[in-house]
Amino acid sequence: MRVASLQVLTGVFVCLGAAPVLAGSAGFAGIAASADSAETASDNPAGMARLDKPSTSISLMQATGFGTFEVDEGRTTTSGGDPDNDLNPVMIPQAYYVRPLTETIHAGISLTIPSGFGSQYGSDWAGRYYSDSYSLVYVAVTPALSWRINEQWSLGASVGINYISSQSEVAINTLTPGAGDGKLEADLDGVGTNFSLSLLWEMTEKTRFGLVYTSESKTDIDGDLKFRNTGPVIGGLLERGTLDDEIEVEQVMPQRIIGGVHHELDSGAFIVADLAWVEFSRFGANSISMDGTTLDLDDGGFNNFWAGTLGYGFPANGGLRYTLDTFYVQAPVDDDKRTLAMALDRMWGVGAGVQVDHGNGKAVEFNLHLVDFGKSPVDTGPSALRGRVVGETEHPYAVIVSGAYHF
């Protein structure tokens, strides 16, 4: 299995609006109020008002997981056993740019390319009639503006232009005794938009608070369905036009609110914290499969969730700065509603990082995180045509290495 929760992890951070690498913060912490580098163009546009010259950040995150989904063969009713194990890492590049236009107006733009959500199990395992592979990828270009009202208050706004691509494969029970499985492939895409409104309150020179609201984004993604080796029953439906080979579904990225604080101590060390709420019950991520002779679109049955971060950073000699952080994300789905395509569970992690300041606004940053993304138990329930699949993820851990260059 290509560890689904690696893509789920990055997808959840997409919903939080958090960049995987946050300069001026502590790893994954400091989303809303750090505002010390170009990443703020995406995290909190109001924070661009703190940057007094053009600033650019380029970051890359690599996540490597060790989890494997193991089928409970005593409760699973279809043959095939465990899925394939492919532990290739997930790579996520991102770029940010901020430029002052006047003393009070700043403009910025960000390009974020998260992996989104997904799983890849292979075509001959016990759950092949529910999911062979599934991916939901987001590519976002986000222009932003900020306005400094006075020394303490700044406002920001941005518009996200989001390209969404969804690809899935699933085996088909051809309903023909002795015949092999068929295959259904869906390749959908579309473009949607959303907006963010934010503020930054610099209460003192050492303490500031940030608040960011991001709206819901609805996107109609459409494309073709490709059927292979369908057998006489489903093949006949296609020939008669009873079963359409084109589809359009509504993809929803939920609204969210993130608040945070950044406080610098007299020693030069700093503490950052964030609290986020995501209306994940509105999240639409339709995995497509065949239930007999009809298409089944599973929307997941998600719940709203909270997430929190806490970080600590301190300077050292030679332009070095060290950081420590931790984060926790609530499980966005109940155990009895979890699907194979979206095996989400609660997540928590700890991390450490170092930044090397080269002067003239140039710095290099590296972070290392250890993440527990949960066992994500799944029970599909009984189905006469697709069978019942029961299992959970063993060794649900990941190592995330990230780096950024700021100039």
C-alpha positions as CSV (number, residue, x, y, z in Angstrom):
1,M,0.0,0.0,0.0
2,R,1.3,3.5,-0.8
3,V,0.7,4.9,2.6
4,A,-2.6,6.7,2.2
5,S,-2.2,8.7,5.4
6,L,0.8,10.5,4.0
7,Q,-1.5,12.0,1.4
8,V,-4.2,12.4,4.0
9,L,-1.7,14.2,6.3
10,T,-0.8,16.7,3.6
11,G,-4.5,17.0,2.6
12,V,-5.5,17.9,6.2
13,F,-2.8,20.6,6.2
14,V,-4.3,21.9,3.0
15,C,-7.6,22.2,4.8
16,L,-5.9,24.0,7.6
17,G,-4.2,26.3,5.2
18,A,-0.8,25.4,6.7
19,A,2.3,25.4,4.7
20,P,4.5,22.3,5.5
21,V,7.5,24.6,6.1
22,L,6.9,27.8,8.0
23,A,9.9,30.2,8.3
24,G,9.9,32.4,11.4
25,S,7.9,29.8,13.2
26,A,8.5,26.4,14.8
27,G,8.0,23.7,12.2
28,F,4.2,23.1,11.8
29,A,3.4,25.7,14.5
30,G,3.0,29.4,14.0
31,I,0.6,29.4,11.1
32,A,-1.5,32.5,11.9
33,A,0.8,34.9,13.7
34,S,4.5,34.3,12.8
35,A,4.4,36.6,9.7
36,D,8.2,36.7,9.4
37,S,8.7,35.5,5.8
38,A,7.0,35.2,2.5
39,E,5.0,32.2,3.6
40,T,2.7,34.6,5.3
41,A,1.2,35.4,1.8
42,S,-0.5,32.1,2.1
43,D,-0.9,31.6,5.9
44,N,-2.0,35.0,6.9
45,P,-2.0,37.7,4.2
46,A,-2.3,40.5,6.8
47,G,1.2,39.5,8.0
48,M,2.8,40.7,4.7
49,A,2.6,44.2,6.2
50,R,5.6,43.2,8.4
51,L,7.9,42.7,5.5
52,D,9.8,45.8,4.5
53,K,11.4,44.6,1.3
54,P,10.7,42.0,-1.4
55,S,10.8,38.5,0.0
56,T,10.8,35.0,-1.5
57,S,10.6,31.5,0.0
58,I,10.9,28.2,-1.8
59,S,10.2,25.0,0.3
60,L,10.1,21.3,-0.2
61,M,8.7,18.6,2.1
62,Q,9.3,14.8,1.8
63,A,7.1,12.5,3.8
64,T,8.0,8.8,4.2
65,G,5.6,6.4,5.9
66,F,6.0,3.0,7.4
67,G,2.3,2.0,7.8
68,T,0.8,-1.0,6.1
69,F,-2.9,-1.8,5.9
70,E,-3.5,-5.4,7.1
71,V,-6.8,-7.2,6.3
72,D,-8.5,-9.1,9.1
73,E,-9.0,-12.3,7.1
74,G,-11.3,-13.8,9.8
75,R,-13.9,-11.1,9.1
76,T,-13.2,-10.2,5.5
77,T,-15.3,-12.2,3.0
78,T,-13.4,-11.6,-0.3
79,S,-10.2,-13.2,-1.4
80,G,-6.9,-11.4,-2.1
81,G,-5.6,-10.6,1.3
82,D,-3.5,-7.5,2.1
83,P,-2.9,-4.7,-0.4
84,D,0.5,-4.0,-2.1
85,N,3.1,-2.3,0.0
86,D,4.7,0.7,-1.7
87,L,6.5,3.0,0.7
88,N,7.7,5.6,-1.8
89,P,7.9,9.1,-0.3
90,V,5.5,11.9,-1.0
91,M,7.1,15.2,-2.3
92,I,5.5,18.6,-1.9
93,P,7.1,21.8,-3.4
94,Q,5.8,25.3,-2.6
95,A,6.8,28.9,-3.5
96,Y,5.9,32.3,-2.1
97,Y,6.6,35.9,-3.0
98,V,5.8,39.2,-1.2
99,R,6.5,42.8,-2.4
100,P,5.8,46.2,-0.8
101,L,3.8,48.4,-3.2
102,T,3.6,51.4,-0.8
103,E,4.4,52.0,2.8
104,T,1.0,50.6,3.8
105,I,0.1,48.2,0.9
106,H,1.8,44.9,0.2
107,A,1.1,42.3,-2.6
108,G,2.0,38.6,-2.6
109,I,1.4,35.4,-4.4
110,S,1.8,31.8,-3.5
111,L,2.0,28.5,-5.5
112,T,1.2,25.5,-3.4
113,I,1.2,22.0,-4.8
114,P,0.0,19.6,-2.1
115,S,-0.5,15.9,-2.7
116,G,-4.0,16.1,-1.3
117,F,-5.8,12.9,-0.3
118,G,-5.4,9.4,-1.7
119,S,-4.5,5.7,-1.5
120,Q,-3.0,3.1,-3.7
121,Y,-3.7,-0.5,-2.8
122,G,-3.2,-2.5,-6.0
123,S,-5.6,-4.4,-8.2
124,D,-5.8,-7.9,-6.6
125,W,-6.4,-7.4,-2.9
126,A,-9.5,-8.1,-0.8
127,G,-10.9,-4.6,-1.1
128,R,-10.4,-4.2,-4.9
129,Y,-14.2,-3.7,-5.4
130,Y,-14.0,-0.7,-3.1
131,S,-10.7,0.9,-4.2
132,D,-7.6,0.0,-6.2
133,S,-6.2,3.5,-6.1
134,Y,-7.6,7.0,-5.4
135,S,-6.1,10.5,-5.5
136,L,-7.4,14.0,-5.1
137,V,-4.7,16.6,-5.9
138,Y,-4.9,20.3,-5.4
139,V,-2.7,23.0,-7.1
140,A,-3.4,26.5,-5.8
141,V,-2.3,29.9,-7.1
142,T,-3.2,32.5,-4.5
143,P,-2.7,36.3,-5.1
144,A,-3.0,38.4,-1.9
145,L,-3.0,42.0,-0.6
146,S,-2.4,43.5,2.8
147,W,-3.1,46.9,4.3
148,R,-1.4,48.3,7.3
149,I,-3.9,50.5,9.1
150,N,-1.5,51.6,11.9
151,E,1.4,50.3,13.9
152,Q,-0.7,47.7,15.6
153,W,-3.4,46.6,13.0
154,S,-3.1,45.1,9.6
155,L,-5.7,43.5,7.3
156,G,-5.3,41.0,4.5
157,A,-7.2,39.3,1.7
158,S,-6.5,36.7,-0.9
159,V,-8.2,34.8,-3.6
160,G,-7.4,31.1,-4.2
161,I,-7.5,29.7,-7.7
162,N,-7.6,26.0,-7.2
163,Y,-7.1,23.3,-9.8
164,I,-8.4,20.0,-8.7
165,S,-7.6,16.6,-10.2
166,S,-9.2,13.4,-9.1
167,Q,-8.2,10.0,-10.4
168,S,-9.5,6.6,-9.2
169,E,-9.4,2.9,-10.2
170,V,-11.5,0.1,-8.9
171,A,-12.2,-3.5,-9.8
172,I,-15.6,-4.4,-11.1
173,N,-17.5,-7.6,-10.2
174,T,-18.6,-8.6,-13.7
175,L,-21.5,-10.6,-12.3
176,T,-20.4,-13.5,-14.6
177,P,-19.5,-16.7,-12.8
178,G,-15.9,-17.8,-13.5
179,A,-15.0,-14.5,-15.3
180,G,-12.2,-12.2,-14.1
181,D,-12.7,-8.8,-12.7
182,G,-13.4,-5.8,-14.8
183,K,-11.9,-2.3,-14.3
184,L,-13.4,1.2,-13.8
185,E,-11.2,4.2,-14.2
186,A,-12.3,7.8,-13.5
187,D,-10.3,10.8,-14.4
188,L,-11.9,14.1,-13.4
189,D,-10.7,17.7,-13.0
190,G,-11.9,21.3,-12.6
191,V,-11.1,24.8,-11.4
192,G,-12.7,26.5,-8.3
193,T,-12.1,29.6,-6.2
194,N,-12.2,30.7,-2.6
195,F,-11.2,33.7,-0.6
196,S,-9.5,34.5,2.7
197,L,-9.8,37.4,5.0
198,S,-7.3,38.0,7.8
199,L,-6.0,40.3,10.4
200,L,-2.8,40.8,12.5
201,W,-2.8,42.6,15.8
202,E,0.7,43.5,17.0
203,M,-0.3,44.2,20.6
204,T,3.4,45.0,21.5
205,E,6.7,44.7,19.8
206,K,7.0,41.2,21.2
207,T,3.4,39.9,21.1
208,R,1.1,39.6,18.1
209,F,-2.1,37.7,17.3
210,G,-3.4,36.5,14.0
211,L,-6.8,35.4,12.7
212,V,-7.6,33.9,9.3
213,Y,-10.9,33.0,7.8
214,T,-11.0,31.0,4.5
215,S,-14.2,30.4,2.7
216,E,-15.6,27.2,1.3
217,S,-14.7,26.4,-2.3
218,K,-17.1,24.5,-4.6
219,T,-15.8,23.0,-7.8
220,D,-17.6,21.0,-10.4
221,I,-15.1,18.4,-11.6
222,D,-16.0,16.3,-14.6
223,G,-14.5,13.8,-17.0
224,D,-14.8,10.4,-18.5
225,L,-15.3,6.9,-17.0
226,K,-13.4,4.1,-18.7
227,F,-14.7,0.6,-18.4
228,R,-12.6,-2.5,-19.3
229,N,-13.6,-6.2,-19.3
230,T,-17.0,-5.3,-18.1
231,G,-18.7,-8.6,-18.8
232,P,-22.1,-9.0,-20.6
233,V,-24.3,-7.4,-17.9
234,I,-22.5,-4.1,-17.5
235,G,-21.4,-4.1,-21.1
236,G,-25.0,-4.3,-22.2
237,L,-25.9,-1.3,-20.1
238,L,-23.2,0.7,-21.7
239,E,-24.2,-0.3,-25.2
240,R,-27.8,0.7,-24.5
241,G,-26.8,4.0,-22.9
242,T,-28.3,3.0,-19.5
243,L,-24.9,3.5,-17.8
244,D,-23.3,6.8,-18.8
245,D,-19.5,7.0,-19.4
246,E,-19.3,10.6,-18.4
247,I,-19.7,12.0,-14.9
248,E,-19.7,15.3,-13.0
249,V,-19.5,15.7,-9.3
250,E,-19.2,18.6,-6.9
251,Q,-16.0,18.9,-5.0
252,V,-16.1,20.9,-1.8
253,M,-13.1,22.3,0.1
254,P,-14.5,23.4,3.5
255,Q,-14.3,26.7,5.2
256,R,-11.9,27.1,8.1
257,I,-10.8,29.5,10.8
258,I,-7.3,29.7,12.3
259,G,-6.2,31.8,15.2
260,G,-2.7,32.1,16.6
261,V,-0.3,33.9,18.8
262,H,3.5,34.7,18.6
263,H,5.3,35.9,21.7
264,E,8.9,36.7,22.0
265,L,10.7,36.4,25.4
266,D,13.3,38.8,26.7
267,S,16.0,36.2,25.9
268,G,15.1,36.3,22.2
269,A,13.3,32.9,22.4
270,F,9.7,32.8,21.2
271,I,6.5,30.7,21.7
272,V,3.9,30.2,19.0
273,A,0.5,28.5,19.2
274,D,-2.4,28.0,16.8
275,L,-6.0,26.7,17.1
276,A,-7.9,25.8,14.0
277,W,-11.5,24.7,13.2
278,V,-12.4,23.1,9.9
279,E,-16.0,22.5,8.7
280,F,-15.0,19.1,7.4
281,S,-18.5,17.8,7.4
282,R,-18.9,19.8,4.2
283,F,-15.8,18.2,2.6
284,G,-16.7,16.5,-0.6
285,A,-14.3,13.8,-1.9
286,N,-16.2,11.4,-3.9
287,S,-14.5,8.0,-4.5
288,I,-16.3,6.1,-7.4
289,S,-17.0,2.4,-7.5
290,M,-19.5,-0.1,-8.9
291,D,-22.2,-1.5,-6.7
292,G,-23.7,-4.1,-9.0
293,T,-24.9,-2.2,-12.1
294,T,-24.9,1.2,-10.5
295,L,-22.2,3.8,-9.7
296,D,-21.5,4.3,-6.0
297,L,-20.2,7.7,-5.0
298,D,-18.9,7.6,-1.4
299,D,-18.7,11.1,0.2
300,G,-17.2,9.8,3.4
301,G,-19.6,11.0,6.1
302,F,-17.0,13.4,7.7
303,N,-17.2,15.4,10.9
304,N,-16.0,18.9,11.7
305,F,-12.7,18.9,13.5
306,W,-10.3,20.9,15.6
307,A,-6.5,21.1,15.4
308,G,-3.9,22.7,17.6
309,T,-0.1,23.5,17.4
310,L,2.5,24.6,19.9
311,G,6.1,25.6,19.2
312,Y,9.2,27.0,20.9
313,G,12.2,28.6,19.2
314,F,15.5,30.0,20.5
315,P,18.5,31.6,19.0
316,A,22.1,30.4,19.2
317,N,25.5,31.7,18.2
318,G,26.6,31.9,14.5
319,G,23.1,33.0,13.2
320,L,21.5,29.7,14.2
321,R,18.0,29.3,15.5
322,Y,16.6,26.1,16.9
323,T,12.9,25.1,17.1
324,L,10.7,22.5,18.8
325,D,7.0,21.9,18.0
326,T,4.1,19.6,18.4
327,F,0.6,19.4,16.8
328,Y,-2.6,17.4,17.2
329,V,-5.5,16.9,14.7
330,Q,-8.9,15.4,15.7
331,A,-10.2,12.4,13.8
332,P,-12.5,13.9,11.1
333,V,-14.5,10.7,10.7
334,D,-16.1,8.1,13.0
335,D,-14.7,4.6,13.0
336,D,-17.9,3.1,11.6
337,K,-17.9,5.6,8.7
338,R,-14.3,5.4,7.6
339,T,-13.7,4.3,4.0
340,L,-10.8,2.6,2.3
341,A,-10.2,5.5,-0.1
342,M,-10.2,8.1,2.8
343,A,-8.8,6.2,5.8
344,L,-8.6,9.3,8.1
345,D,-7.8,9.1,11.8
346,R,-6.6,11.4,14.5
347,M,-3.0,12.6,14.0
348,W,-0.3,14.0,16.2
349,G,3.4,14.7,15.8
350,V,6.5,16.2,17.3
351,G,9.4,18.0,15.5
352,A,12.6,19.9,15.6
353,G,14.3,22.3,13.3
354,V,17.2,24.6,12.7
355,Q,17.5,27.8,10.6
356,V,20.8,29.3,9.5
357,D,20.8,33.0,8.9
358,H,23.2,34.1,6.1
359,G,22.3,37.9,6.4
360,N,20.8,40.2,3.9
361,G,17.4,38.5,4.4
362,K,18.8,35.1,3.3
363,A,18.3,32.0,5.4
364,V,18.1,28.2,5.1
365,E,15.8,26.1,7.2
366,F,15.5,22.4,7.9
367,N,12.9,20.5,9.9
368,L,12.3,16.9,11.0
369,H,9.0,15.6,12.2
370,L,7.8,12.3,13.5
371,V,4.1,11.7,13.0
372,D,1.6,9.1,14.3
373,F,-1.4,9.1,11.9
374,G,-3.5,6.5,13.7
375,K,-4.5,2.9,12.9
376,S,-7.6,4.0,10.9
377,P,-9.7,0.9,11.3
378,V,-12.1,0.2,8.4
379,D,-15.1,-2.0,8.2
380,T,-17.0,-1.6,4.9
381,G,-19.9,-3.7,6.2
382,P,-21.5,-6.5,4.2
383,S,-22.2,-6.3,0.5
384,A,-23.5,-9.2,-1.6
385,L,-21.5,-8.0,-4.7
386,R,-18.4,-6.3,-3.2
387,G,-18.0,-8.3,-0.1
388,R,-17.0,-7.1,3.4
389,V,-13.5,-5.8,4.1
390,V,-12.2,-5.3,7.6
391,G,-8.7,-4.2,8.6
392,E,-6.5,-1.5,10.0
393,T,-3.1,0.2,9.5
394,E,-0.1,-1.3,11.4
395,H,2.9,0.8,12.3
396,P,1.1,4.1,11.4
397,Y,4.1,6.3,11.6
398,A,5.8,8.7,9.2
399,V,9.0,10.8,9.0
400,I,8.7,14.2,7.4
401,V,11.8,16.1,6.3
402,S,11.3,19.6,5.1
403,G,13.5,22.5,4.0
404,A,13.2,26.1,2.8
405,Y,15.3,28.8,1.3
406,H,14.4,32.4,2.1
407,F,15.8,35.3,0.1
